Amino acid sequence: MKIAVIGTGRVGTSLGNSLAQAGYEIAGLADADPAAARRARRIIGRGRVFRDPVAALRSAEVILIAVPDDALAGLASVLQAGEWDGRGKTLLHTSGAAPAAILAPLAKRSAAVGSMHPAQSFPTPSTPASHARGVIFGLEGDPAAVRKAKILVRSLGGRPLLLTAGQKILYHAACVLASNLFVPLFGLAVETMAEAGIPAPTAKKALLPLVEGTLRNVKILDAENALTGPLARLDYETVARQMRALRRVPRARDAYRTIGLAALELVKKRGIPDARVKRLRALLEGK
């Protein structure tokens, strides 16, 4: 099975490299930035670099489209305007939020279209192939495209999760909450320690084992039982003192307030009466 990658940033290059190591032939690489496509060629070690995405499309049976979400519709129009035969071709975009229907113009050319989104972060284009193992890939689109995507995902050691078009936006929002938005939250934690006079490198070393322990808890427990700390204990005085101290770090105080309210909803799932939670909720709401 020949594969072409259109969009050779972190996701496209990493997945292309992983697929190459899984035994697939990477036939074509294309990007709006030619330097990015050449870099992908160096990392993957194979694949012809094309300036024209239509030429890359012609080179393969499966085309992995890993461009930014706001470029998908424009790319679909460019590909539709080109000369190529869609019979036997499968086009899969890697967006978690956009439906496969954004590639609908290409389905009119007899190609199968779908989406194959890895629920994983790719910090660099040279992220190792092992990064995809055990990862959930959200799949959606034409039945033929989904079948082809399942084969690719299993070749990477990943796990397919079948989605409908209507599920995708909340599925992706959940991924953003769990992954992307954790990063600024961790940054605020480091900033808060720095406000206490603890250097950032020391703060990071102190906080990382705590985060890792929490992840282990979440892995084996549901969220309400994995929750620990003063909010879980309904420790009003500690939370009140922290809220006062966090006036020195306003952005961290806002985050503490918002996420703290979500934490109280988890506490209620333990069967704690709302009356016992009410006072803390009022504190966090600033009432």
C-alpha positions as CSV (number, residue, x, y, z in Angstrom):
1,M,0.0,0.0,0.0
2,K,1.5,3.3,-1.1
3,I,0.9,6.3,1.1
4,A,1.3,10.0,0.5
5,V,1.4,12.7,3.2
6,I,0.1,16.1,2.4
7,G,1.0,18.4,5.3
8,T,4.4,17.5,6.8
9,G,4.4,19.2,10.1
10,R,4.6,17.4,13.4
11,V,1.6,15.1,13.0
12,G,2.1,14.3,9.3
13,T,5.8,13.7,9.5
14,S,5.5,11.6,12.7
15,L,2.7,9.4,11.3
16,G,4.4,9.1,8.0
17,N,7.6,8.0,9.7
18,S,5.6,5.5,11.9
19,L,3.9,4.1,8.8
20,A,7.2,3.7,7.0
21,Q,8.6,1.8,10.0
22,A,5.5,-0.4,9.9
23,G,6.4,-1.4,6.4
24,Y,4.3,0.9,4.2
25,E,5.8,2.6,1.2
26,I,5.8,6.4,1.6
27,A,5.5,7.5,-2.0
28,G,4.9,11.2,-1.8
29,L,5.4,14.2,0.6
30,A,3.9,17.6,0.0
31,D,3.6,20.8,2.0
32,A,2.9,24.4,1.3
33,D,6.4,25.0,2.8
34,P,8.8,23.1,0.6
35,A,11.4,23.1,3.4
36,A,9.0,21.2,5.6
37,A,8.5,18.5,3.0
38,R,12.3,18.2,2.6
39,R,12.7,17.9,6.3
40,A,10.1,15.2,6.4
41,R,12.0,13.3,3.6
42,R,15.2,13.4,5.8
43,I,13.3,12.1,8.8
44,I,11.4,9.4,7.1
45,G,14.3,8.5,4.8
46,R,12.0,7.9,1.8
47,G,9.3,9.5,-0.3
48,R,9.4,11.8,-3.2
49,V,8.9,15.5,-2.4
50,F,6.2,17.3,-4.5
51,R,5.4,20.9,-4.7
52,D,2.0,20.1,-6.1
53,P,-0.3,18.3,-3.7
54,V,-2.2,16.9,-6.6
55,A,1.0,15.2,-7.8
56,A,1.4,13.7,-4.3
57,L,-2.1,12.5,-4.4
58,R,-1.6,10.7,-7.7
59,S,1.5,8.9,-6.3
60,A,-0.4,6.8,-3.7
61,E,-3.5,4.8,-2.8
62,V,-3.9,6.3,0.6
63,I,-3.4,10.0,1.1
64,L,-2.9,11.2,4.7
65,I,-3.9,14.9,4.9
66,A,-2.3,16.6,8.0
67,V,-2.8,20.3,7.3
68,P,-4.3,22.7,9.9
69,D,-8.1,22.6,10.2
70,D,-8.6,26.0,8.6
71,A,-6.7,24.8,5.5
72,L,-8.7,21.7,4.9
73,A,-11.5,23.1,2.8
74,G,-9.1,25.1,0.7
75,L,-6.9,22.1,0.1
76,A,-10.0,20.0,-0.8
77,S,-10.8,22.6,-3.5
78,V,-7.3,22.6,-4.9
79,L,-7.3,18.8,-5.1
80,Q,-10.8,18.7,-6.7
81,A,-9.6,21.1,-9.4
82,G,-6.7,18.8,-10.3
83,E,-6.7,15.9,-12.8
84,W,-6.7,12.5,-11.1
85,D,-8.7,9.3,-10.9
86,G,-10.2,8.7,-7.4
87,R,-11.1,5.1,-7.9
88,G,-9.2,2.9,-5.4
89,K,-7.9,6.0,-3.5
90,T,-8.6,6.8,0.2
91,L,-8.1,10.2,1.6
92,L,-7.9,10.5,5.4
93,H,-7.5,13.8,7.2
94,T,-6.0,13.9,10.7
95,S,-8.3,16.6,12.2
96,G,-10.0,15.7,15.5
97,A,-12.6,18.4,15.1
98,A,-13.5,18.5,11.4
99,P,-15.8,15.9,10.0
100,A,-14.8,13.7,7.0
101,A,-17.5,15.6,5.0
102,I,-15.1,18.5,4.6
103,L,-13.5,16.3,2.0
104,A,-16.9,15.7,0.3
105,P,-15.8,17.4,-3.0
106,L,-13.2,14.6,-3.3
107,A,-15.7,11.9,-2.7
108,K,-17.4,13.1,-5.9
109,R,-14.3,11.9,-7.7
110,S,-15.0,8.3,-6.6
111,A,-12.4,8.5,-3.7
112,A,-13.2,7.2,-0.2
113,V,-12.9,10.0,2.3
114,G,-12.5,9.8,6.1
115,S,-10.7,11.1,9.1
116,M,-8.1,9.4,11.3
117,H,-7.3,11.5,14.4
118,P,-4.6,10.3,16.9
119,A,-5.6,11.2,20.5
120,Q,-1.9,11.9,21.2
121,S,0.4,14.9,21.1
122,F,3.3,15.1,18.8
123,P,5.9,17.5,20.2
124,T,8.3,17.3,17.2
125,P,8.2,16.0,13.6
126,S,10.7,13.4,14.6
127,T,8.5,11.9,17.4
128,P,9.4,8.1,17.5
129,A,7.1,5.5,16.1
130,S,6.5,4.0,19.5
131,H,4.6,7.2,20.4
132,A,1.5,5.8,18.5
133,R,1.4,2.5,20.3
134,G,-1.7,2.0,22.4
135,V,-3.1,5.3,21.3
136,I,-6.7,5.8,20.4
137,F,-7.4,7.0,16.9
138,G,-10.8,8.5,16.3
139,L,-12.1,7.3,12.9
140,E,-15.1,8.7,10.9
141,G,-16.2,8.8,7.3
142,D,-17.1,6.5,4.4
143,P,-17.2,2.8,5.4
144,A,-14.4,2.0,2.9
145,A,-12.2,4.8,4.3
146,V,-12.8,3.7,7.9
147,R,-11.9,0.1,7.0
148,K,-8.6,1.3,5.4
149,A,-7.9,3.6,8.5
150,K,-8.5,0.6,10.8
151,I,-5.8,-1.3,9.0
152,L,-3.3,1.6,9.3
153,V,-4.1,2.2,13.0
154,R,-3.6,-1.5,13.9
155,S,-0.3,-1.5,12.0
156,L,0.8,1.3,14.2
157,G,-0.2,-0.5,17.4
158,G,-3.0,1.9,17.9
159,R,-6.7,1.3,18.8
160,P,-9.5,2.5,16.5
161,L,-12.5,4.3,18.0
162,L,-15.4,4.7,15.6
163,L,-17.1,8.1,15.7
164,T,-20.0,9.8,14.0
165,A,-19.7,13.2,12.5
166,G,-21.8,14.6,15.3
167,Q,-19.6,13.2,18.0
168,K,-16.3,14.7,16.7
169,I,-16.4,18.2,18.0
170,L,-17.0,17.1,21.6
171,Y,-14.6,14.2,21.3
172,H,-11.9,16.7,20.2
173,A,-12.9,19.2,22.9
174,A,-12.3,16.4,25.5
175,C,-8.9,15.8,24.0
176,V,-8.1,19.5,24.3
177,L,-9.2,19.6,27.9
178,A,-7.1,16.5,28.9
179,S,-4.0,17.4,26.9
180,N,-3.6,20.9,25.5
181,L,-5.2,22.8,28.4
182,F,-3.2,20.8,31.0
183,V,0.0,22.5,29.7
184,P,-1.0,26.1,30.7
185,L,-2.4,24.7,34.0
186,F,0.9,23.2,34.8
187,G,2.6,26.5,33.7
188,L,0.4,28.3,36.2
189,A,1.4,25.9,39.0
190,V,5.0,26.6,38.3
191,E,4.3,30.3,38.2
192,T,2.5,30.1,41.6
193,M,5.5,28.3,43.1
194,A,7.8,31.0,41.7
195,E,5.6,33.6,43.4
196,A,6.4,31.8,46.6
197,G,10.1,32.3,45.9
198,I,10.8,28.7,44.5
199,P,12.8,28.8,41.3
200,A,11.0,27.4,38.2
201,P,13.3,24.5,37.7
202,T,12.9,23.4,41.3
203,A,9.1,23.9,41.1
204,K,8.9,21.7,38.0
205,K,10.9,18.9,39.7
206,A,8.6,19.2,42.7
207,L,5.4,19.1,40.7
208,L,6.1,16.4,38.1
209,P,6.0,13.4,40.4
210,L,2.7,14.8,41.8
211,V,1.3,14.9,38.2
212,E,2.6,11.5,37.4
213,G,1.0,10.1,40.6
214,T,-2.3,11.7,39.7
215,L,-2.1,10.2,36.2
216,R,-1.6,6.7,37.8
217,N,-4.7,7.3,40.0
218,V,-6.8,8.4,37.0
219,K,-5.6,5.3,35.1
220,I,-7.0,2.9,37.7
221,L,-9.9,4.9,39.2
222,D,-12.7,7.0,37.9
223,A,-12.4,10.8,38.2
224,E,-14.4,11.3,41.4
225,N,-12.3,8.7,43.3
226,A,-9.0,9.8,41.9
227,L,-9.6,13.3,43.2
228,T,-7.6,14.2,46.3
229,G,-6.6,17.4,48.1
230,P,-8.5,20.1,50.1
231,L,-11.4,20.3,47.7
232,A,-12.0,16.5,47.9
233,R,-11.8,16.8,51.7
234,L,-14.1,19.8,51.8
235,D,-11.4,21.7,53.7
236,Y,-12.9,25.1,53.7
237,E,-10.2,26.9,55.6
238,T,-7.4,25.7,53.4
239,V,-9.2,26.6,50.2
240,A,-10.0,30.0,51.7
241,R,-6.4,30.7,52.6
242,Q,-5.2,29.6,49.1
243,M,-7.8,31.8,47.4
244,R,-6.5,34.8,49.4
245,A,-2.9,34.0,48.6
246,L,-3.6,33.5,44.9
247,R,-4.6,37.2,44.6
248,R,-0.9,37.5,43.9
249,V,-1.3,35.3,40.8
250,P,-4.6,36.4,39.4
251,R,-4.6,34.0,36.4
252,A,-3.9,31.0,38.7
253,R,-6.7,32.2,41.0
254,D,-9.1,32.3,38.1
255,A,-8.1,28.7,37.0
256,Y,-8.3,27.5,40.7
257,R,-11.8,28.9,40.9
258,T,-13.1,27.4,37.6
259,I,-11.5,24.0,38.0
260,G,-12.4,23.9,41.7
261,L,-16.1,24.2,40.9
262,A,-15.7,21.3,38.6
263,A,-13.9,19.4,41.4
264,L,-16.9,20.0,43.7
265,E,-19.2,18.3,41.1
266,L,-16.9,15.2,41.3
267,V,-17.2,15.4,45.1
268,K,-21.0,15.3,44.8
269,K,-20.7,12.1,42.7
270,R,-19.3,10.4,45.8
271,G,-22.7,10.8,47.4
272,I,-21.7,13.9,49.5
273,P,-24.9,15.9,50.2
274,D,-25.1,19.2,48.3
275,A,-25.5,21.1,51.6
276,R,-22.0,20.1,52.6
277,V,-20.6,21.4,49.3
278,K,-22.6,24.6,49.3
279,R,-20.3,26.7,51.4
280,L,-17.2,25.9,49.4
281,R,-19.1,26.5,46.1
282,A,-20.0,30.0,47.4
283,L,-16.4,30.7,48.3
284,L,-15.2,29.7,44.8
285,E,-18.0,31.7,43.1
286,G,-16.9,34.7,45.1
287,K,-20.3,35.1,46.9
